[in-house]
Amino acid sequence: MDIILLIFGGLLILLGVAGSFLPIIPGPVCSWLGLLVLHLTDSVPSNTTFLTLTFTIAFVIFLLDALLPVWGTKKLGGTRMGTIGSGIGLLIGFFFGPIGLVFGPFVGALAGELTQNSDFKKAVRAAFGSLMGFLAGTMMKFTLAVVYLVLFVNIFWKHKELFF
């Protein structure tokens, strides 16, 4: 049973890494679930403090990822329509691969801003804030997913003789 849990936990960790770039998958939470599943095995002693701390970090990063594009848009003078456009652009961009994921929020925020304001320069500035927020959130999620991947491998390696 431990081997099945180990494989399932590893898949969740990898899903968390993928979730760093795919907006549909909650990357930080998936990565944390991978750590949790590893600790549910009989081979790894449960560490409540470790799991609580890593969950708290994953949850904070999850929330920040949702808020950063909004803050970036607002910080650089964006309106509510720019924020909504950024979210719509992110969803549409998902269908266009990595390029769409990066530029979808920008184009969406730009379109949203232009519906509210005819000043193109101001709209581009707000759209740039959305793009920067999205990229910052993605970097945070990816960094956390890699750290959790390293922790997963390290914990497994420390207890590998108990698995086999």
Rosetta silent file (secondary structure, phi, psi, omega in degrees, C-alpha in Angstrom):
SEQUENCE: MDIILLIFGGLLILLGVAGSFLPIIPGPVCSWLGLLVLHLTDSVPSNTTFLTLTFTIAFVIFLLDALLPVWGTKKLGGTRMGTIGSGIGLLIGFFFGPIGLVFGPFVGALAGELTQNSDFKKAVRAAFGSLMGFLAGTMMKFTLAVVYLVLFVNIFWKHKELFF
SCORE:     score description
SCORE:     0.000 S_00000001
   1 L     0.000  -34.440  179.747    0.000    0.000    0.000 S_00000001
   2 H   -61.933  -37.365  179.725    2.897    2.358    0.725 S_00000001
   3 H   -64.122  -40.706  178.934    4.144    2.057   -2.862 S_00000001
   4 H   -63.952  -44.368  177.828    0.715    3.050   -4.197 S_00000001
   5 H   -64.435  -38.941  177.732    0.610    6.057   -1.864 S_00000001
   6 H   -60.944  -46.453  179.436    4.169    6.974   -2.844 S_00000001
   7 H   -64.637  -45.110  179.459    3.270    6.911   -6.548 S_00000001
   8 H   -61.690  -43.099  177.632    0.042    8.840   -5.950 S_00000001
   9 H   -62.821  -41.561  177.779    1.905   11.446   -3.884 S_00000001
  10 H   -63.416  -39.434  177.412    4.553   11.781   -6.581 S_00000001
  11 H   -64.961  -38.849  176.745    1.865   12.292   -9.215 S_00000001
  12 H   -64.531  -39.076  177.086    0.272   15.009   -7.083 S_00000001
  13 H   -61.874  -46.418  179.137    3.642   16.729   -6.737 S_00000001
  14 H   -64.896  -37.067  175.706    4.111   16.649  -10.530 S_00000001
  15 H   -63.586  -35.744  176.202    0.556   17.894  -11.002 S_00000001
  16 H   -64.222  -39.097  176.710    1.451   20.766   -8.676 S_00000001
  17 H   -64.436  -45.118  177.861    4.417   21.669  -10.875 S_00000001
  18 H   -62.583  -37.310  179.554    2.135   21.612  -13.937 S_00000001
  19 L   -66.227  -12.951  175.044   -0.394   23.674  -11.996 S_00000001
  20 L   -64.903  -28.120 -175.404    2.198   26.412  -11.705 S_00000001
  21 L  -112.233  -20.282 -178.601    1.506   27.191  -15.349 S_00000001
  22 L  -101.475  117.048 -173.280   -2.035   25.890  -15.881 S_00000001
  23 L   -68.199  -16.492 -178.324   -4.629   28.148  -14.266 S_00000001
  24 L   -77.871  -27.176 -176.517   -7.211   25.380  -13.917 S_00000001
  25 L   -97.451  124.144  177.621   -5.010   23.290  -11.593 S_00000001
  26 L   -75.943   85.909 -173.331   -4.370   24.687   -8.080 S_00000001
  27 H   -51.882  -53.308 -178.144   -0.622   23.994   -8.152 S_00000001
  28 H   -60.080  -39.655 -178.984    0.371   24.862   -4.564 S_00000001
  29 H   -68.909  -41.242  177.914   -2.489   22.843   -3.099 S_00000001
  30 H   -62.257  -42.246  178.616   -1.757   19.812   -5.328 S_00000001
  31 H   -62.179  -42.836  179.008    1.904   19.914   -4.322 S_00000001
  32 H   -64.452  -39.946  177.451    0.957   20.043   -0.659 S_00000001
  33 H   -60.118  -34.378  175.128   -1.435   17.122   -1.110 S_00000001
  34 H   -61.495  -42.670  176.884    1.526   15.161   -2.492 S_00000001
  35 H   -65.199  -40.628  178.761    3.441   15.846    0.716 S_00000001
  36 H   -61.123  -46.899 -179.495    0.400   14.886    2.778 S_00000001
  37 H   -61.305  -39.432  177.665   -0.022   11.565    0.949 S_00000001
  38 H   -60.605  -40.088  179.871    3.669   10.806    1.504 S_00000001
  39 H   -75.124  -12.895  176.517    3.173   11.383    5.223 S_00000001
  40 L   -82.699   -9.239  177.424    0.153    9.059    5.227 S_00000001
  41 L   -72.123  159.360  176.723    2.366    6.096    4.379 S_00000001
  42 L   -74.793  -18.220 -175.456    3.510    3.779    7.146 S_00000001
  43 L   -81.247  -24.177 -177.978    7.123    4.372    6.075 S_00000001
  44 L  -112.053  123.513  178.492    7.221    8.096    6.804 S_00000001
  45 L   -67.152  138.391 -179.596    6.430    9.313   10.312 S_00000001
  46 L   -69.556  136.133 -179.894    3.696   11.946   10.354 S_00000001
  47 L  -127.558   95.866 -174.767    4.931   15.427   11.187 S_00000001
  48 H   -61.997  -39.985  179.481    2.000   17.698   12.018 S_00000001
  49 H   -62.702  -46.076  178.005    4.133   20.825   12.351 S_00000001
  50 H   -59.928  -47.844 -178.095    5.710   20.265    8.936 S_00000001
  51 H   -65.996  -37.929  178.479    2.340   19.597    7.294 S_00000001
  52 H   -66.676  -45.246 -179.930    0.704   22.623    8.943 S_00000001
  53 H   -64.165  -46.321 -178.785    3.530   24.949    7.949 S_00000001
  54 H   -67.449  -34.369  176.356    3.694   23.700    4.355 S_00000001
  55 H   -66.201  -43.945  179.877   -0.108   23.911    4.032 S_00000001
  56 H   -59.201  -44.770  178.645   -0.148   27.480    5.333 S_00000001
  57 H   -63.048  -45.379 -179.837    2.520   28.497    2.822 S_00000001
  58 H   -61.407  -41.457 -179.105    0.689   26.736   -0.037 S_00000001
  59 H   -67.340  -41.675  178.475   -2.599   28.412    0.891 S_00000001
  60 H   -62.908  -44.250  178.642   -1.034   31.883    1.117 S_00000001
  61 H   -64.082  -39.719  177.413    0.649   31.430   -2.291 S_00000001
  62 H   -58.756  -45.519  179.142   -2.670   30.175   -3.713 S_00000001
  63 H   -67.876  -44.180  179.348   -4.421   33.343   -2.489 S_00000001
  64 H   -60.897  -37.932  179.490   -1.630   35.658   -3.618 S_00000001
  65 H   -60.941  -35.964  179.076   -1.703   34.110   -7.074 S_00000001
  66 H   -74.848  -29.628 -174.562   -5.359   35.053   -7.391 S_00000001
  67 H   -92.352  -27.074 -174.869   -4.811   38.587   -6.096 S_00000001
  68 H   -59.460  -44.551  177.464   -1.561   39.656   -7.772 S_00000001
  69 H   -61.854  -35.798  177.980   -2.981   40.293  -11.272 S_00000001
  70 H   -66.605  -47.572  179.224   -5.763   42.363   -9.705 S_00000001
  71 H   -61.698  -42.027  179.466   -3.309   44.319   -7.555 S_00000001
  72 H   -61.889  -42.205  178.958   -0.983   44.817  -10.522 S_00000001
  73 H   -64.873  -47.172 -179.601   -3.808   46.158  -12.648 S_00000001
  74 H   -64.537  -41.650 -177.096   -5.062   48.461   -9.878 S_00000001
  75 H   -60.938  -34.751 -178.841   -1.553   49.634   -8.946 S_00000001
  76 L   -99.557   25.970  170.316   -0.904   50.826  -12.485 S_00000001
  77 L    89.322   18.089 -178.390   -4.222   52.651  -12.797 S_00000001
  78 L   -78.734  162.111  178.760   -6.535   49.909  -14.017 S_00000001
  79 L  -106.459  179.661  176.948  -10.287   49.759  -13.591 S_00000001
  80 H   -60.902  -38.792  179.974  -12.651   46.951  -12.688 S_00000001
  81 H   -65.157  -34.496  176.085  -13.178   46.216  -16.378 S_00000001
  82 H   -65.575  -39.452  177.963   -9.426   45.771  -16.831 S_00000001
  83 H   -65.841  -44.695  178.400   -9.378   43.262  -13.988 S_00000001
  84 H   -63.889  -42.871  178.369  -12.337   41.364  -15.422 S_00000001
  85 H   -61.300  -35.921  177.847  -10.745   41.453  -18.868 S_00000001
  86 H   -62.918  -44.242  178.707   -7.531   40.038  -17.417 S_00000001
  87 H   -64.603  -43.373  178.331   -9.401   37.055  -15.970 S_00000001
  88 H   -64.634  -41.697  178.171  -11.274   36.426  -19.207 S_00000001
  89 H   -61.885  -36.175  177.350   -8.043   36.763  -21.181 S_00000001
  90 H   -64.495  -44.240  179.713   -6.403   34.187  -18.917 S_00000001
  91 H   -65.400  -43.621  178.484   -9.211   31.698  -19.526 S_00000001
  92 H   -68.235  -40.383 -179.955   -9.183   32.235  -23.286 S_00000001
  93 H   -61.464  -25.996  178.966   -5.388   32.220  -23.370 S_00000001
  94 H   -55.560  -35.039 -177.927   -5.399   28.758  -21.818 S_00000001
  95 H   -77.315   -6.520 -179.012   -6.535   27.364  -25.185 S_00000001
  96 H  -110.598   17.969  175.050   -3.542   28.916  -26.953 S_00000001
  97 H    75.581 -160.606 -175.775   -0.836   27.214  -24.928 S_00000001
  98 H   -59.044  -38.332  179.510    2.011   28.905  -23.065 S_00000001
  99 H   -64.415  -41.196  178.340    1.964   32.028  -25.238 S_00000001
 100 H   -65.379  -35.604  179.250   -1.759   32.427  -24.588 S_00000001
 101 H   -67.445  -32.104 -179.811   -1.258   31.978  -20.840 S_00000001
 102 H   -81.487  -46.677 -173.538    1.300   34.764  -20.780 S_00000001
 103 H   -94.286  -14.525  178.125   -0.339   37.237  -23.148 S_00000001
 104 H   -58.003  -49.127  178.401   -4.020   36.373  -22.581 S_00000001
 105 H   -61.766  -36.416  179.291   -4.262   38.360  -19.324 S_00000001
 106 H   -64.398  -50.787 -178.644   -2.469   41.293  -20.963 S_00000001
 107 H   -64.376  -41.432  178.867   -4.743   41.370  -24.019 S_00000001
 108 H   -63.449  -44.038  178.296   -7.837   40.834  -21.872 S_00000001
 109 H   -65.145  -39.441  178.258   -6.914   43.639  -19.477 S_00000001
 110 H   -61.762  -46.668  179.267   -6.129   45.902  -22.423 S_00000001
 111 H   -63.084  -43.158  178.763   -9.509   45.152  -24.023 S_00000001
 112 H   -62.459  -42.471  178.602  -11.293   45.664  -20.715 S_00000001
 113 H   -65.136  -39.418 -179.008   -9.549   48.972  -20.116 S_00000001
 114 H   -68.262  -23.602  175.364  -10.323   50.198  -23.614 S_00000001
 115 H   -72.964  -25.125 -179.419  -14.047   49.602  -23.022 S_00000001
 116 H   -94.457  -31.118 -168.621  -13.828   51.975  -20.034 S_00000001
 117 L  -143.144  133.743 -178.878  -11.250   54.425  -21.241 S_00000001
 118 L   -88.542   -1.844  179.230  -10.183   55.540  -24.686 S_00000001
 119 L   -78.395  102.760 -175.007   -6.685   56.512  -23.488 S_00000001
 120 H   -62.229  -40.157 -178.337   -4.574   53.765  -25.071 S_00000001
 121 H   -62.539  -43.058  178.522   -1.432   54.603  -23.095 S_00000001
 122 H   -66.552  -38.610  179.512   -3.271   54.304  -19.759 S_00000001
 123 H   -65.445  -40.923  178.479   -4.905   51.051  -20.880 S_00000001
 124 H   -64.690  -40.047  179.469   -1.525   49.552  -21.854 S_00000001
 125 H   -61.873  -45.689  178.792   -0.082   50.559  -18.496 S_00000001
 126 H   -65.299  -40.147  178.502   -2.909   48.834  -16.606 S_00000001
 127 H   -64.098  -37.178  177.232   -2.625   45.749  -18.829 S_00000001
 128 H   -63.249  -38.171  176.499    1.101   45.630  -18.110 S_00000001
 129 H   -61.681  -40.045  177.023    0.283   45.596  -14.375 S_00000001
 130 H   -63.799  -43.558  178.686   -1.962   42.595  -14.940 S_00000001
 131 H   -62.015  -44.579  179.990    0.778   40.816  -16.865 S_00000001
 132 H   -64.406  -39.759  177.162    3.353   41.512  -14.148 S_00000001
 133 H   -63.871  -41.995  178.373    0.968   40.241  -11.464 S_00000001
 134 H   -63.193  -45.667 -179.213    0.297   37.077  -13.441 S_00000001
 135 H   -65.735  -38.108  178.127    4.014   36.433  -14.006 S_00000001
 136 H   -64.300  -43.547  178.370    4.820   37.080  -10.336 S_00000001
 137 H   -62.981  -42.378  179.148    2.116   34.625   -9.258 S_00000001
 138 H   -63.431  -42.056  179.060    3.335   32.007  -11.707 S_00000001
 139 H   -63.609  -41.897  178.824    6.921   32.372  -10.478 S_00000001
 140 H   -63.045  -45.084 -179.518    5.829   32.012   -6.858 S_00000001
 141 H   -63.647  -42.432 -178.806    3.775   28.901   -7.633 S_00000001
 142 H   -66.100  -43.475  178.748    6.586   27.330   -9.643 S_00000001
 143 H   -60.168  -45.739  178.833    9.183   28.058   -6.962 S_00000001
 144 H   -62.995  -42.457 -179.686    6.953   26.561   -4.281 S_00000001
 145 H   -62.424  -39.316  178.792    6.206   23.486   -6.414 S_00000001
 146 H   -68.526  -41.039  177.426    9.931   22.879   -6.962 S_00000001
 147 H   -61.358  -44.287  179.274   10.652   23.307   -3.238 S_00000001
 148 H   -67.310  -33.831  174.748    7.887   20.809   -2.402 S_00000001
 149 H   -62.970  -45.294  178.703    9.241   18.437   -5.047 S_00000001
 150 H   -63.598  -42.284  177.501   12.695   18.619   -3.443 S_00000001
 151 H   -61.938  -43.047  179.154   11.164   18.069    0.008 S_00000001
 152 H   -58.666  -49.609 -179.160    9.200   15.075   -1.303 S_00000001
 153 H   -64.254  -41.689 -179.365   12.307   13.479   -2.811 S_00000001
 154 H   -63.503  -45.179  179.791   14.372   14.259    0.307 S_00000001
 155 H   -65.329  -43.865  177.510   11.799   12.738    2.676 S_00000001
 156 H   -59.914  -46.310 -176.535   11.421    9.685    0.451 S_00000001
 157 H   -61.833  -37.254  179.705   15.193    9.268    0.173 S_00000001
 158 H   -65.686  -29.154 -175.223   15.577    9.469    3.943 S_00000001
 159 L  -117.441   18.427 -172.776   13.037    6.645    4.411 S_00000001
 160 H   -59.627  -35.093 -178.384   13.576    4.691    1.145 S_00000001
 161 H   -67.104  -21.234  178.349   14.635    1.462    2.873 S_00000001
 162 H   -80.700  -19.160  178.747   11.243    1.326    4.607 S_00000001
 163 H   -80.180  -32.744 -173.051    9.402    1.424    1.279 S_00000001
 164 L  -114.010    0.000    0.000   11.166   -1.551   -0.283 S_00000001
